[in-house]
């Protein structure tokens, strides 16, 4: 009788228990895999944003407090020649469709500089021309257009989520394929005109997005702009795009950190469940282990056998957790609402499998040591 034979027989002895143990490991490992993938995706997004050489200029104390529109001209005049490619003003609108409570990301932007500042959207000259000519023009991301069943030429009426909650009609003039996530952009002058009619006051600006021409120019912007507006009535804070987005996400709660903490905590749950099963299995096999010892199985061999059983259970659970979702995200365009397309990285899949095996190993560690220290004579007395 070999160790492999004994291992297989032990796993198939109580198939229901083995199945439940594998599933108890698989579910936490699935959560761990998804949590790590989401966190890694956010970190990747923030790292990529810094490559676009954009900085955000907003009110010093809060990005929700607006700044006057004229600051754009001041920033443009402040920069040395060739340092700034373009400056785009943005004002949060938070539009929602009548009858639907959920608002989606929508904001007013400058017509003349939007395509330059967000060059990665690859807005075509024809699309940009329509955006300039149509007073109520709006550009929509493919993901949002698909979710709302919109197409170019559709008329859309949205109500703003901020006072005075203006109700505005838009005409979709473009759905740029490279525009990411669920975004809705429309013209700042149209928004300003609407607010002036309702309140008599111009639209404020939440962010001035400054597209810099080089890393040196971006470094200049991070210090010179705030220095220029220091001690004025419109003090500013200039940040890297990644820093701004990280702070923005944390403003609604540190869900990224929470997701990762839950993912790590769930691993402990897997260890606890598997440990309970392995301990029960050991108690039931005490006399059997004693018999194996009398047949020539050394204490070390018994320990390795129990540890191997735990690792194998962990590996099977990990494969069940990671395999299907890994294949799904690599073979199809798998997306999560508000997170966009998701793909399980190879490194994350490998780490999840390693963690699953580690869970099985840790769960089997105490039962294995107990099996190795088992007194044969004492255990055999229970046979009689």
C-alpha positions in Angstrom: 0.0 0.0 0.0 1.5 3.3 -1.1 1.0 6.8 0.4 -0.8 7.9 -2.7 -3.3 5.0 -2.4 -4.0 5.8 1.2 -4.4 9.5 0.3 -6.9 8.8 -2.4 -8.9 6.4 -0.1 -8.9 9.0 2.7 -10.3 11.7 0.3 -13.0 9.4 -1.1 -13.9 7.8 2.3 -16.5 10.5 3.1 -17.3 12.1 -0.3 -19.9 14.5 1.1 -17.5 15.9 3.6 -14.7 16.1 1.1 -17.0 18.0 -1.4 -18.2 20.4 1.3 -14.6 21.1 2.4 -13.5 21.7 -1.2 -16.4 24.1 -1.7 -15.7 25.8 1.6 -12.2 26.6 0.3 -13.3 27.4 -3.2 -15.8 30.1 -2.2 -13.3 32.2 -0.1 -10.7 31.7 -2.8 -13.1 33.0 -5.4 -13.8 36.1 -3.3 -10.0 36.5 -2.7 -9.4 36.3 -6.5 -12.0 38.8 -7.4 -11.0 41.2 -4.6 -7.3 41.1 -5.6 -8.3 41.6 -9.3 -10.4 44.6 -8.5 -7.7 46.2 -6.3 -5.0 45.5 -9.0 -7.3 47.0 -11.7 -7.7 50.2 -9.7 -3.9 50.4 -9.1 -3.3 49.8 -12.8 -5.8 52.5 -13.8 -4.1 55.0 -11.4 -0.7 54.1 -12.8 -1.9 54.5 -16.4 -3.5 57.9 -15.6 -0.1 59.4 -14.7 1.2 58.5 -18.2 -1.3 60.9 -19.7 0.5 64.0 -18.2 -2.7 65.5 -16.8 -3.1 67.4 -13.5 -6.2 68.4 -11.7 -6.6 71.9 -10.4 -9.5 72.4 -7.9 -10.5 74.4 -4.9 -7.9 74.0 -2.1 -10.2 72.7 0.6 -12.6 70.6 -1.4 -13.0 69.4 -4.9 -16.8 69.8 -4.5 -16.5 73.6 -4.1 -16.5 75.4 -7.5 -14.0 77.8 -8.9 -14.7 80.7 -11.3 -14.5 79.9 -15.0 -11.9 82.7 -15.7 -9.2 80.7 -13.9 -8.6 78.8 -17.1 -7.3 82.0 -18.8 -5.0 82.7 -15.8 -3.5 79.2 -15.9 -3.0 79.4 -19.7 -1.3 82.8 -19.3 0.8 81.6 -16.4 2.5 78.7 -18.2 5.8 79.1 -20.1 5.4 78.7 -23.9 5.0 75.0 -24.9 4.4 73.7 -21.3 0.6 73.3 -21.6 -1.2 71.5 -24.4 -4.7 72.5 -23.4 -6.9 73.3 -20.3 -10.4 71.8 -20.0 -12.9 73.0 -17.5 -15.3 70.4 -16.0 -18.4 70.8 -13.9 -20.2 67.9 -12.3 -23.8 67.4 -13.5 -24.7 63.9 -12.2 -27.5 63.5 -14.6 -30.3 61.0 -14.1 -33.1 59.8 -16.3 -36.6 60.7 -15.2 -38.2 57.8 -13.3 -34.8 56.3 -12.6 -33.2 57.1 -9.2 -29.6 56.3 -10.0 -27.4 59.1 -11.4 -24.5 58.3 -13.7 -21.2 60.1 -14.3 -22.0 63.2 -16.4 -20.3 66.5 -16.7 -20.0 69.7 -18.7 -16.7 70.2 -20.5 -15.1 72.8 -22.8 -15.9 72.2 -26.4 -12.6 73.5 -27.8 -10.2 71.6 -25.6 -12.0 68.4 -24.6 -10.6 66.3 -27.4 -7.1 67.6 -26.8 -7.0 67.0 -23.1 -8.6 63.6 -23.4 -6.6 62.5 -26.5 -6.8 58.8 -25.4 -10.5 58.8 -26.4 -9.3 59.2 -30.0 -12.3 61.5 -30.9 -12.3 61.8 -34.7 -12.3 65.3 -36.4 -15.9 64.6 -37.7 -17.1 63.7 -34.1 -15.4 66.8 -32.7 -16.9 69.0 -35.4 -20.4 67.8 -34.5 -19.6 68.5 -30.9 -18.7 72.1 -31.8 -21.7 72.8 -34.0 -24.6 71.3 -32.0 -25.6 73.5 -29.0 -27.0 70.5 -27.1 -24.2 68.1 -28.2 -23.2 65.2 -25.9 -20.6 62.5 -26.2 -21.3 59.1 -24.5 -19.1 56.2 -23.7 -20.0 52.9 -25.4 -20.7 51.1 -22.1 -23.2 53.8 -21.1 -24.8 53.9 -24.5 -25.2 50.1 -24.5 -26.7 50.0 -21.0 -29.3 52.7 -22.0 -29.8 51.5 -25.6 -28.7 54.9 -27.0 -27.3 55.6 -30.5 -26.0 58.6 -32.3 -28.7 61.1 -33.1 -30.9 60.2 -30.1 -32.3 63.0 -28.0 -31.8 62.5 -24.2 -33.3 64.4 -21.3 -31.5 64.4 -18.0 -32.0 66.1 -14.7 -29.0 67.3 -12.7 -28.4 65.9 -9.2 -27.1 69.2 -7.8 -29.3 72.3 -7.1 -31.0 73.8 -8.9 -31.4 70.4 -10.5 -31.7 71.7 -14.1 -33.6 69.6 -16.6 -31.7 69.6 -19.9 -32.1 68.0 -23.3 -29.1 66.6 -25.2 -28.4 65.2 -28.6 -25.9 62.4 -28.8 -23.4 63.3 -31.5 -20.7 60.7 -30.9 -20.0 57.4 -29.1 -16.2 57.3 -29.2 -15.1 53.6 -29.0 -12.1 54.4 -26.8 -14.1 56.4 -24.2 -14.0 54.3 -21.1 -16.6 53.4 -18.4 -20.0 55.0 -18.1 -19.4 58.7 -18.9 -21.6 61.4 -20.4 -20.0 64.6 -21.6 -21.7 67.8 -22.8 -20.8 71.4 -23.6 -19.9 73.8 -20.8 -21.4 76.8 -22.6 -24.8 75.1 -22.8 -24.7 74.2 -19.1 -23.6 77.8 -18.2 -26.4 79.2 -20.3 -29.0 77.0 -18.6 -27.8 77.9 -15.1 -27.7 81.6 -15.8 -31.4 81.4 -16.9 -32.4 79.5 -13.7 -30.3 81.3 -11.1 -28.7 84.3 -12.7 -25.3 83.0 -11.8 -22.7 81.3 -14.0 -21.7 77.7 -13.7 -18.8 77.0 -11.4 -15.9 74.7 -12.3 -15.1 71.7 -10.2 -11.8 70.9 -12.0 -9.5 72.4 -14.5 -7.8 69.5 -16.2 -4.4 70.6 -17.5 -2.8 68.6 -20.2 1.0 69.1 -20.0 3.5 68.6 -22.8 6.1 66.8 -20.8 7.0 65.4 -17.3 9.0 68.5 -16.6 6.0 70.7 -17.6 3.8 68.6 -15.3 6.2 69.1 -12.4 6.1 72.8 -13.0 2.3 72.8 -13.0 2.2 70.9 -9.6 4.0 73.8 -7.9 3.6 77.0 -9.9 -0.2 77.0 -10.3 -0.8 76.7 -6.5 1.9 79.3 -5.8 0.2 81.7 -8.2 -3.2 81.4 -6.5 -1.9 81.3 -2.9 -3.4 83.8 -0.5 -6.1 84.7 -3.1 -9.8 84.3 -2.7 -9.5 81.3 -5.1 -6.7 79.2 -3.6 -6.1 76.0 -5.5 -4.7 72.5 -5.1 -3.0 70.9 -8.1 -2.6 67.2 -8.0 -1.6 64.3 -10.2 -4.6 62.7 -11.9 -3.9 59.5 -10.0 -3.8 61.3 -6.7 -7.1 63.1 -7.4 -8.9 59.9 -8.4 -7.5 58.1 -5.3 -8.8 60.8 -3.1 -12.1 60.9 -5.0 -12.7 57.2 -4.5 -11.9 57.5 -0.8 -14.4 60.3 -0.4 -17.1 57.7 -0.5 -15.3 55.4 1.8 -12.1 53.5 1.3 -13.8 50.7 -0.6 -10.5 49.6 -2.3 -8.9 49.0 1.1 -12.1 47.4 2.5 -12.3 45.1 -0.5 -8.7 43.9 0.0 -9.2 43.5 3.7 -12.2 41.4 3.1 -10.3 39.3 0.6 -7.6 38.6 3.1 -10.0 37.9 6.0 -11.9 35.4 3.9 -8.6 33.4 3.6 -8.7 32.9 7.4 -12.2 31.6 7.1 -11.1 29.0 4.6 -8.3 27.9 6.9 -10.7 27.6 9.9 -13.3 25.6 7.9 -10.6 23.3 6.4 -9.0 22.8 9.8 -12.2 21.8 11.4 -12.7 19.1 8.7 -9.2 17.9 8.9 -9.4 17.6 12.7 -12.6 15.6 12.5 -11.0 13.3 9.9 -8.0 12.7 12.1 -10.1 11.8 15.1 -12.1 9.3 13.1 -8.8 7.7 11.8 -6.8 7.5 15.0 -6.9 3.7 15.1 -6.3 3.5 11.4 -3.2 5.6 11.7 -2.0 3.4 14.6 -2.4 0.3 12.3 -0.4 2.0 9.6 2.4 2.7 12.0 2.5 -1.0 12.9 2.7 -1.8 9.2 5.9 0.2 8.8 4.7 3.7 8.1 7.1 6.1 9.9 5.9 9.1 11.8 7.4 11.4 9.2 5.5 9.5 6.4 2.2 9.8 8.3 2.8 13.6 8.8 3.6 14.0 5.1 0.5 12.0 4.1 -1.8 14.2 6.2 -0.2 17.4 5.0 -0.5 16.2 1.4 -4.2 15.6 1.9 -4.6 19.2 3.1 -2.6 20.6 0.2 -4.6 18.5 -2.3 -7.9 19.7 -0.9 -6.7 23.3 -1.1 -5.5 22.8 -4.7 -8.8 21.3 -5.8 -10.7 24.1 -4.1 -8.4 26.7 -5.7 -8.8 25.2 -9.2 -12.6 25.3 -8.8 -12.5 28.9 -7.6 -10.0 30.3 -10.1 -10.3 28.1 -13.2 -13.8 29.0 -14.5 -13.6 32.7 -13.8 -10.0 32.9 -15.3 -11.2 31.2 -18.4 -14.3 33.3 -18.6 -12.4 36.6 -18.4 -9.8 35.6 -20.9 -12.1 34.0 -23.5 -15.0 36.5 -23.3 -15.4 40.2 -22.6 -16.4 39.9 -18.9 -17.4 43.2 -17.3 -18.8 44.4 -14.0 -21.1 47.4 -13.7 -19.1 50.6 -12.9 -15.8 48.7 -13.0 -15.7 48.0 -16.7 -14.1 45.0 -18.4 -12.3 42.7 -16.0 -9.6 40.1 -16.7 -8.0 37.9 -14.0 -4.2 38.5 -14.3 -2.0 35.4 -14.5 -0.1 36.5 -11.4 -3.4 36.8 -9.4 -4.5 33.4 -10.6 -1.2 31.9 -9.5 -1.3 33.6 -6.2 -4.8 32.4 -5.5 -3.8 28.8 -6.2 -0.8 29.2 -4.0 -2.9 30.7 -1.2 -5.5 27.9 -1.6 -2.7 25.3 -1.2 -1.4 27.2 1.8 -4.8 27.2 3.4 -4.9 23.4 3.0 -1.4 23.1 4.4 -2.1 25.3 7.5 -5.4 23.5 8.1 -3.7 20.1 8.1 -0.6 21.2 10.1 -2.0 20.5 13.6 -3.7 17.2 12.7 -0.5 16.1 11.0 1.6 16.9 14.1 -0.9 15.1 16.2 -0.8 12.1 13.9 3.0 12.1 14.0 3.1 12.1 17.8 0.4 9.5 18.2 1.3 6.7 20.7 0.8 3.5 18.8 0.1 1.4 21.9 -2.4 3.8 23.3 -4.2 4.1 20.0 -4.4 0.3 19.5 -6.0 -0.2 22.9 -9.1 1.5 21.3 -9.3 -1.2 18.7 -10.0 -3.9 21.3 
